[in-house]
Amino acid sequence: MRLFSSDSAESYSVGPVNVARWEQYSLQDTLPFQAMWYSIPPGESSPTDCHPEVELSIVISGVASVEAGGATTLAPAGSAFLLEGDEAHVIHNRSDERLLIFTTYWMTPAAAITGAATAEVVS
């Protein structure tokens, strides 16, 4: 068994967001997905993000206000939200406590094929 802690993970900032990617644990092909923790201070928001990977996020503490697809949805601690590939999103922390989220993300086979086709055309 291996134990991973968000409190001791190496992290970096993306605007006001503190990000700790799981690549630091040298898991290589052990997991079928990538993962990270990120936290957002009270009253702050993530930059707009959009990527081809599907993203499943679990709110560990705080309440996330997830802006995606033209709607904003509250996701309290203990809930999860799923973002489709290429779905632009912003995560807001409108609470008085730190928002901590664990997220996994992966490339779907269709997105991988589309990405490979695009890469071939560009090269």
Steps between C-alpha positions, in 0.01 A plus 500: 500500500608857431358801682470840331438820695396834355664673798849376416481493119729725295284769343512811286268795436283569198367844584338463843467120461746268675555186286664170601520259206542129562778465243730576796428152642662315205198283436572480122245256356371376838175697472270528194467875565690806617410668828560810708383694800431868472387758747349844459503760779174661618360753255729391212440321168702281269600631159275375218614149408420289196673175398420184303503272807185401690531617861336349808540716812416427864455792738691416818434821697313822436238563234590528134297721272559337161440713192472286187275470199331833566385399849639527852451209741586475869699190598541467880757284681430133439359552151660451160466659158588373154623729223496382140807536282532847346243641744624844612468543876580729791497390864404769753541491876233736628522366857703604804710183506767351274358292215688170452427278202643165390466452127574222254520551127550279199487507124207311350581275201303732267687810623833320466421408138386856420811640668724262308330592171542870577866445591558321167343784302701764688836323466 
